[in-house]
Amino acid sequence: MSESSAFSPAEPPVPAPDTSRMLLARLRREVAGGGTTQTDARADDAWLTAGLQRAQLHEIYAAEAADGTAAIGFAVALALAGGALPVLWVRTEKDERQAGRLHASGLAELGLPPDSIVLVVAADEAALLRVAADAARCTGLGMLLVESRGRAPGLDLTATRRLMLAAEASGVTVLSVRIDAAPVPSAAATRWGVAAMPSVPLEAEAPGLPAFDVESLRRRGGPAGARCRVEWNRETRSFDPCPIQPVAQTALAGAGLPLVAGGAAARDAPASVRRSG
């Protein structure tokens, strides 16, 4: 090595990329509509036996506030149908007081093993969103269930996009269960409206299987608007069509659903949830 080359000025170092700035720019592009969210190439009714598409964010809206228990029961059943276990369930202290604590017997009736659920009760909505954002990146989870009541302004387009990106990266299925809330634009791959239905009594007038009136409000990459009435079969871990009931028949609504409070009255009217975003 010559003397001149040994003492020649060194080239300036290449600056390290600003990772946080790059991620923020990507998020803005995603929110603006340049997302890479996968479309569900499965059959429209695949959710009946295989649950919802994994590694995606999905929304479930209770048709009315009283249908909150049915919406949550439907979410738990979807987790079981898709084998998306364990489940991390996040709710706020306010919801815990208003809706009641989770009913272990009801969850067991649906088929959810007690060692397959972890409950996190967050102090408020801001804490709930922080927990959800962290949990959605946890590859050891099968499903993240985020329960919210009321308007929940923090669950906006940006927040849901973050959840979607985290789900796609980790493989975790994220279910946002919205109760007493009107649909707002979001990054969810699918959106569902759920109302309670009368169960068909079993032999000896025993309560029937949990029954749901389900409407597909949004499905990215496919048709929406389909509506069906199904009941949950714990033995096969799948949804079956509801048997046709005589008009005069009385039955229990939403038998075996997981919350103590908030039982919904059965109805035959269409769900009142409207499409948006």
C-alpha angles and dihedrals in degrees: 000000000000122000092244094052093046091059099036115126114270120241114258113261118257108249116244114249116260098243096188092050091049091051091048091051090049091050091052091051090049093050090048089060105269093113128145096215111154121243119228107248093183124105116284091249097044090110090069092072106011105035124230125325112284126238091031140102116246131181129217118192123194107232089225133003090259089058093066093106091051092049091052093045089051090051092051091048091052090053090053094045091053095041088237097159144186100044124209108202118199125191136148130256089245091056090047090057097042101041101030132242123300113279109232093197092051092051090049090051089056089052101253110144113229092233091056098068133071118189122208118188108198123204095236144337094285091054091045091056092049092050091046093050091052095042093050088064094052108107092197093070127088096196139006112208113196112192119195136167129204128005097328095190092191090070091077132141093280095049094047090048089055089051091049093051091048091049092050091050098045102033092235118142110229120204118190109198110199118194125186090002136119117233115263131186111285143156094251116137092217136014126201135191115210132190131175120256133196112269119231107244116242126222117309088025092285116162113274132233120293108273130200138191102216129189126185104225098174137006121176111227095009145058123290134191098075115138129195141166115228141169127215118246108202093189096058095028091229142103121258128194112267114252114244109262129209112249093239094051117114121210143161117267120233097352115202097013116159108245127078096214131041102049109180127228115237119250141179097205119106117267113271096217112118130211119255136162 
